[in-house]
Amino acid sequence: MIDVSRSETPETGRTGAGRSETDTKRTPPPTLLHLLARHAVERPHHIALRHLDGDGQVREAIDYATLAGRVEACRARLRAQVPGDARVIVDAETGIDTVIALLGIMAAGRCAIPVRPTKSAAQGAARAALAERCGAAALVLGATVRPVDDAAAAPPVLPLAAVTAPANPTSAAQPMTTMLRPDARADQTAYIQCTSGTMSAAKAVCIGHANLLANQRAICDAFGHDGDTRVVTWLPHYHDMGLVGTLMQPLFVGATVTFMAPHLFAAKPARWLDAIHRHRATTSGAPTFAYELCVRRIATPPADWDLSGWQVAFVGAEPVRAAVLRAFADRFAATGFKADALFPCYGLAEATLFVTGGPRGVGLTSRPRPDGGGEAVACGTPAAGTRVRIVDPGTLASVAPGRTGEVCIAGPGVAQGYAHDPDATAATFGAVTDADGRAYLRTGDLGFLTDGALHLVGRAKNTVICDGVSHLAEDLEAVAAAATDLFAPGAVAVWPGEPEHGTDDPADRPPAGAATGFCLAGEIARTAWRSADADALAERVAAALIDRAGARPAAVHILPPYSLPRTTSGKPRRHACARGIAAGQIRPLARWTAPHRPVTAPTASDDDGLPNQPRNGSADKTETAGPPDRIDAMHRFVIGWIADVVGLAADQVPSDTPFPELGLDSRDLMELADAVSERLDRDIDPQIMWEFPTPRSFADAAARMASADADTTAAAAGTDAAE
C-alpha cells in the first residue's frame, strides 16, 4: 500500500522553519484574522501590502496597523448590511481595497467568494448564475467591473470603495484605538474558491477557517517563512495560488507582499523579475508557463539585476516541466539566481492549496517514469499532517510501490466540499477510505511516490487512445512542443477523436479501449506568426508524433496567436478548444489530416494589404503616419487582429460593436493591448478598453496617444535645437 505522510520536516524535525520556539508555544489563533490582529499590535508599522503600477512604482502601500484598522471598519459595515453566515461575492480588480474586502468579509463571520473581474455580458450572466448557485447575499463590485444587468434579480450591490473606506474619512490610517475584533470562528467557511473555468461551470470549493490556517502553517513550514520574508507576485487574488500562496501566506507570518496586476506581467514578463530585484524578494513563484515566458521574452537579463536573494522560486498549478526550469536557471544564472531555489510543488483548491513540496534548497530533481514515458519532476514530500495514497483509478485499490495511479490525499487542508453539490462532494471527498475509515480526496491527478516524494505524470481524464494504446494528453503535447520553437509557451492541446467529439460530456466520448485517435492544436507564438509556414509546421508536428510517440493524430490544427482557450491559471482548455474549432469559433491557419496535406485557411481580404494576421508594413506604418492616417492605420490593425482571434474576415468585424459582443474576453483584450503596445513602442494599459470598448474607439484612443507622444518628442527636439 502506498501511503506517505509527514508530521514534521524530515531533515530538521522542526515544527515550523520560519517560526521561533516561542511562537510555537503561544496560544494558536482560531483564524487568520485573529493572527492579523496580533500582527497589528506587535509590528504595527511593518509594511503588509505594496501595490505596484506598470512602471514598477508603488501605487499604494499599507502597514499592519492601518490594514487591521481598515479591515475592522469593513467588518463593522458588513455586519450591519449583510446577514450572519451569508456569502458575499467580491468582483474587483487587483488592489489593496480588494484584499481589505476579502479580509473584512471573513472577519465579519461571512463567507467571501472572490471571482475573476467581470467585464462582458456573458461574464455578468455567469456571475449571476454563481450568485444564485451559491446563495450569495451581496455583491461587492469594484468601479471598473461590469454592473449587474438585472438589479431586481441580483443580490444587493455594495460598492468596493464604500465597503473598504477608512472609518475616519480624513485619513487612510485607522487609529489603533480601534482594534480588529474578528467574529470569525474556526468551524465556519472562510471563503469559496472557484476552480478553473468559467464562473458558471466552475466548482465552488468551500474552504473553512481551520483549513486555511492549517494550510498556512504547512506552507510556512515547507517554505521556511518568517516575518522577514519578502514576497513578490502577479498572481490574481481570485486564484488559489495567488490568494492562499502569495497573499494570505505573507499575512500569516507578518511579512510583506508586493504585488502587481496579472496583465502587467503578461504584457512584459520582465516586470516580474525586475520587481523581485527591486524589492529584494525572498519568495516568488508561478506556473511553469511564466518561467517559460521569461526565457522566451528576456533574451539578455539587465546587467544590474540581482536575483541572488530569491530563495524560494516555487512552481506549480500545472505540469512542472524540467526542461523549462533548467532553461530558466541557465538564462538568469548571471543575475545571481541559484538553481537550488527552484521549488516544484503540488496543490489544488480542494486541499486549500498546498499538498506537497520541498524540502527547500534541494532544487529540481526528477526520475524516469515507470511507464518509460520520459522524466517526472519530484514535487516534494507531503505537508505536515498530510497523507498521500496512490490508487488504481478504476478499482480505487492501492497500487504497488513506485507504480503510477491516482493521487489521493487526506489532511487538515482538505476542504469541506463543494457548495450545494452533495453528489460531487461524496464522489470526490469520500469515495476513497483507508482501514481506519479516514476519507481521502480524489484529485484526478496521476502520479507515483518514490522515496517519499510525489511525482506527477498527468490527469486521469486526460487520456486518449490511439490504435488501442493509451497515451496521456500531456505526453503528446510535450512531443509536439518539442518538435518546434514556434508555439507559444504551454499552448498545445490534445483531445480524443475528431473535434466534434471533443466535449466534456462523458456520453460524447469514445468508449475506453476504442481505436479512436486524437486531435491536436498548437498556437503559434506572437513573435513567430509573421514568418511561420503553418502548413509545414502542421506536417512537422504530425511527423514528430508518429515518429517519437508512435501515435498518428487524426488532425493537427495550427492556431493563430491568442486563440487557444485557457483557464485562469494559463492551462489549455482542451475540450473548449475542440468545441471552438468544431463550431467555427476558432479558425486554424492550417489543418493537417491523415493522410491528406493541410490546407491553409484563406486570408482576410482588406484594402490596406493586411494579411490574415496583422503585420508591420511600410504602407501603413502607424508610427510615421500623420494623425488622420495614423488613426486609420491603427483601426485597420485592430480590426485585423480581432479578425484573426475570432475567425472572421476583416470586413466582417463591425467597428462599433463592443469587444465582449465580438467574443473577446479579458485575456484577449490584454493581448490586444500588448500587440498595440509593441506596434506603437509604448505601453497601452488594457484598462482603457473599458473606457473605449469598441474597435473604433480603442484604435482612435491608441492612435491619439501615439500622436501626442510624437508631438511631445518633436516639441522637445525643437526646444533643444533652439537652445
Protein Blocks (a to p, Z undefined) as FASTA:
>chain_A
ZZdddfbdfklopabfkbcfklmmpccdfbfklmmmmmmmmmmmbcfbdcddfkopafbd
cdfklmmmmmmmmmmmmmmmpcghiacdddddedfklmmmmmmmmmnopacddddddfbf
klmmmmmmmmmmnopabdcddfkbccdfblmlpccdddfklmmpcfblmbcbdcfklccd
dfbdfkbcfbdcddeddfklpccddddfklmmmmmmmmmmmnopafkbccddfbdfkbmk
lmmmmmmmmmmnopacddddfklmmmmmmlmmmmmmmnopabdcddfklmmmmmmmmmba
cfkbccklmmbccdehiacdfklmmmmmmmmmmnopafklpccddddfklopambecjeh
klpaddddfklnaccddebjadehiacddddfklopacdehiacddddddjklcfbdehi
lklmmmmmmmpccfkopacddehiacddeehiacdfbdfklccceehiacdfklmmmmmm
mmpckbcehiaccdehjfklmcfblklpccehianbpaddddddfklmmmpcfklmmmmm
mmmmmmmnopacfbdcdddehkaccdfkopacfklmmmmmmnopaccfbdcddfbdcddd
dddddfkopafbdcddfklgmklmcfklmmmmmmmmmmmmmmmmnopafklpcfkbcfkl
nopafklmmmmmmmmmmmnopacdfklmmmmmcfklmmmmmmmmmmmmmmmmmmmmmmmm
mZZ
